[in-house]
Structures are given as C-alpha cells and as structure tokens.
Amino acid sequence: MIFSLNIDMIFPRRYASCPWPDSRYREYMNGRLKKIDMKARLMGIKKGIDEKVWYPEWDNKERWAAQQALNNALDVLDEYDY
C-alpha cells in the first residue's frame, strides 16, 4: 500500500511555515530581536552615557557604574548564538 502525502493539506499556503520574518506577523512579533540589534542598542546607550547625552546630571562615579553594568550586559549577550 502506497501512501501519498499532500503537503498543501499539512502546510496550507496561506500559513507561513516560519512566522518570522514574514510580514504578515510583524504587528505582534515586535518582541523578537537579533543579537546584533541588541548589541547596537547597548552600544548606543554606552555612547550616550559617555557623551553625557543620557543622564547629564550624573557624576563620573555614576557614569562608570552604568558603563560597568552595560559591559556586563554585553558579556551576557555574547554568550548567545543568535
């Protein structure tokens, strides 16, 4: 007995097999982000703190502490593959 598998019945064309990066799912897939995007965002924050754009009222000690915390966040981010 030979079985034939109709792929269109399992994966109809109106449904994406992978919800990302299909544009049909953009309105509720905002939580997914890539490692490089997060790294760029953290580096922007580091630069803003260093140039006193972010929190201009902070003193040097507070800036140093924030930079250390962001460095730790970048270290954790580097542990991920994606």
N, C-alpha and C positions, 0 to 999 in steps of 0.2 A: 504494500500500500504506500503510495507516494503522497506526501503532504506538500501542499504549496502554501507559501506564506505570503499573504498580501500585506506588504509593508505600509501601503496607504491606509489600511484599516488600523494599524497599530499607531502609526505616526501621521495623522492627517496633516495635509499641507497647511491648514490654517493655524496649526500649533507649531511653534518653533521647538526643535529638539533640545536646544540650549537657550534659556531665556536671556542670556547676555551674550553679545551686545545688540541683540535685536531691538530695533527702535520701538516696537510695539510695547515694550516693557519699561521704557525709560521713566515713566511717571511714578512708578513705585520701586524702581531699582536704584534709587539715589544713595542707598547705604553701602553699595559695593564700590570699593575703590582699589586702585592698584598701588603697589608698594612705591613706585616712582612718584605717583601723585602725592602720597602722604609724605614722602621724603622732601619733595619740593615745598610742600606747605610748612613743614617743620623748619626747613632751612630759611624760608621767608620770615617766619616768626623770630628765629635766631638773629637774622639780619636786622629786623625791626627793633628788637631789644638792644642790639649792639649800637645802632644808629640813633637810639632814643626816640624812635617814632612810636613804638609801643611803650606805654607807661613812662612818659618823660619825667615823672615825679620820683622815680626810683633812684636810689643811690647806687654806687658801684657794687656794694656788697649784695644788694638785691638782684642786680643785673647778673652778677657772677653766679648766684644761686639758680636763677632762671636758666642760664646757659648750661649749667651742670645738669639740671633736670631735663632739658631738651636733648643734651648729649646722651643721657641715659635712654630717653625715648628713641633716639636714632639707633642706639645699640640694640634695643629690643626689636626694632623694625628690621634690622639687618639679619635677625635670626629667621625671618620668614622667607620662603622661597618665591612668593608671587609678587 
